């Protein structure tokens, strides 16, 4: 999930949905409510930890944070140098995810199809927006954190792409890599500068998680099939944004792109590597589904 959230156009929520932890994640996040937090003071740490499904949340967010720390530089480099290959891999992941997850809806009806089309339209509409530019303040980073974490919880809506739209993607990646570089060199000034940026972003993330998870839990509990259809539509529409070959449109706002075929790509299309990466993304998802099915069968028996 952490690696997926680093790539504009890809959602960590998609990965959570594919591996079967999405509903438990939303439910567990929704448990971070005042009455459960009070358990920390009235009944002790153990009761609080059990009430919020702490082991699960620690595993998920520990993995997310670890992968963001470990892979932020690599993803930034791949995004800059091998963008078609990177996008092709995640396009394979996204499309195969859709094919696998659509089987979770046993009865397709008009409301489910409508939700699917609506989700796809929302994702495509967002993809039409061009990234904004401007100075990044701590308050603005707080706002970006609260907005983008909501997208990260939704399969198909990329938190990284929303950061790109908000003009904060490169500053956030730079803050991440610079902060850990400053830790290595013990650069106090840089630690304070980039640490304060990451802290503001993190507080916004926490607020967004607490506010949005309750709404998602209610939707899944009361309208499971239409909600899942909407999420699948978001995933399908998001594939538009991670088409491997995109040329920048100079006449439009900075960062606006148009989708092209490999022969019309402005630089090396890296065609063979891109096709291989797409196939690897597809194979990875189907292999993951087989593994999860085997694991589930062993657990039930």
N, C-alpha and C positions, 0 to 999 in steps of 0.2 A: 504494500500500500504506500509506503514511504517513497519508493522509487517511482511509482506511478504518479504520485502527487507532485513530483519534481518536473514532470514533463507537461508542457502546455498542450491541452487537448485530451489528456488522459486523466481519469478520476480514480483515486484510491477506493472510492465507494464501489466501483466496478469490480475491483479485485475482491473486496469483502463479500460482494454478492455472489461472485463465482465460487469462492471457496466455502460458502455456506455459513458465514459468521455475521452477515449483515443485520439480520433481525436481532440477534443477541447483542450486537454492538449498539444498536439504537436503543434497545431495552436497557442495557447497562448504563449508557450515558444518561438516560432519563431517570435513573435511580440517584443521580447526584442532585438530590433535592434537599431543601432545608431540614425536613424531618429526619432524613437519614444522616445528614451532617451532624445533627444534634446528638445522634447516637454515640458519636465520638466522645462527647462529654458526659453523657448519662449512662451508657452501657459499656463504654470502652472501645478500644481500637478494633478488637476481633469482631464485635457485632457490626460496627460500621463497615469494616472491610467485606464481610459476608453480604451485607445488605446492598452494597454497590457492585457486587461481583468483581471485587478488586483484583483477584488473580488474572481474570480474563482481560480486564482493562490494562493492567500492567504489562501483560504479554503483548497485547496489540500495540499500545502506544510506545512501549519499549522498543518493539521492532521498527515502528515508524520512525521514531527519533534516531535510532541507531543507523538506519538505512539513509536517512536524510543527511546525517553527519558524514557517513562513510562515502556516499555516492554523489553528493551535491557537486563536487568538482568534476567528477567523471561525466555526469549527466550534462553539466554546463558545457563541457568540452565536446561531447557527442552532438549536442544540440547546435553547436557552432560549426563543427567540422563535418559531421556525418549526419546531418538532419534527415535526409531521405531514408537512410538506413534505420535510424532510431524511430522515425514515424512509421515506417513500414512494419517494424516489429510490433509496435503497439496497435497498429491497424489490424494486424492479424489477431492479436489478443482481443481487441474490441469486437470484431465481427464474429469470431468463434464464440466469444462470451454470449453474444446475442443468440446465436443458434442453440447453445446449450441451455440458457436460462429461459427461453421461450417455452420449453417443455414444462416449466413449473406452473404454467397456467393451463389447466386441463380443459377448460371450456372457454373458447373465444367467442365473445358476443359483440354487439355493436358498441357498447360502452367501453369495452376493452380496446377495440380497434380505434375508437375515437381518442382514448387516452394515449395510445401508442403514437398516433399521428400528431397529437398535440405535443407530446414530449419531443418528438423529432423536430417539429417546427420551432419549439423553444430553443433547442440546441443549435439548429441551423441559424436561427435569428441572432443568437449570441455570437456565433462564429462570423457573422457578417460585420460585426463591429470592429473598428480599427483601434489598436492600442493607443492609449492617451500618453502624453508626456507631461513632465513638470517636476517641480521640486517635491521631495518626500519629507514630510514632517513626522514627528513621533505620533501625533494625533491621527494623521492620515494612515500611518502604518497600523494603528489600532483599528481603525475603520476597515482597512484591507483585511486584517486578520479575521474579524468577525464575519465579513462577507464571504471570504474565500473558504473558510472552514465549513460553512453551510453547503457550498458547492462540492467540497471534498466528500461530504456525506452522501451526495447524490450521484449514483452511477451515471456517467455520461456528461456530467457538468464538471469541468476541470477547474480545480482551485488555482492551479498554476496558470491556466489561460486567463482566468479572471484577474489574477495578479498582473498578467501581461496587458490586459485591457485597461487596468487601473494605473499602468505605468510603474508598477512596483516589482515586476518579476526580476529584472536584472539587479536592482538595488538589494532585494532580499537575498538572492543568490550570492551577491558580492558580500553582503553582511555576514552570511553564514561562513563562507570560505575565509574572509578576512578575520572574523572573530577567532576561529580556531587557529589561524596562522599567528594571530597576536598572542594566543595562549602559548604557542610553542616558543615565541621569541620574548615573552613576558613584556609586551608593549602595553603599558598601562593606559596611555591615552587612547590607543586603538580599541582596547578592551572596553573602556567606558563608552566610546562612541558607538561601536557596533553592538555591544552588549545592550545598550539602552534601546537601540532599534529593534533587536530581537525580543527584548522584554515587552515593548509596546505591542509588537505583533502577537506575541504569545498571550498577553492578556485579552486581546481581541479574539483570539482563537478560542480561549476558554469560555468567554461570554457567548460567542456564537454557538459553541457546542451545547451549552446549557439551555439556550433558548430554542434552538432548532430541533434538537433530538426529541423533545416531547411532542412536537407537532408531527414529526415523521412516525413516531410510535403510534399515535392516534390514527393516522391515515392507514398504516399497515394493519392495525387491529380491526378497524371498522370497514375499510374498503381495500382488502388485500389485492384482489385481482386487478382492479383499475389502477391502484397505486403502482403495482409491479409493472403493469403495462406502460404506465407513464415513465417509469424508470428505464424500461427497455427502449422506449422511444427516445429518451435522452441519450442513451448509449448509441443507438443507431444514428441519430442526428449528429453526434459528436464525431463520428467517423469522417465527416466532411472536413473538419479542421485538421485532421492528421493525415490527409492525403500527402504522400511523400514528396511530390514535386509541386512547389509553390513559388511563383515569381513575385517579387515585390513590385507593387504598382506605384511608380514614382509620382504619378499625377495626383494620387490620393494621399490621405494622411499617412505619416510615417508609420511603417509596420503593416500597412494593408497589403494583402497578397491576393493573387489569382491562381486557381488550380490549372495546371497544364499537364500535357503528356510528356514523357521523358525526353522526346526529341525536341521539345520546345523549352526545356528547362535551361535557365541562364548559365548554369555551371554544370560540372560533371554530374550526370544523373545517377552514377553508381548503380547501374541497373542490376547487374548480377548480385551484388551484395544486398541490394534492396529486396529483390525477389527471395533470396535465401532468408533474410531477416523476417519477411512476412510469413514464410513457411514455418520458420522457427516459432513465431508467435502463435500460429495456429496449432502446431504440434504440442507446444507447451501447455496450452489450455486443455486440449483433449487428453494429454497425459495426466494433467492435474486432476481432471474429472475421474479418470480411471483409478488414480491413486486414492482419491477421496471416497469413491465407491467401495474399494477394497477395505479401506480403513473403517468405513461405516459398517460393512458386513462383519468384520472381525469384532467390532464393538458390540453389535447386536447378538452375536453368537458367543 
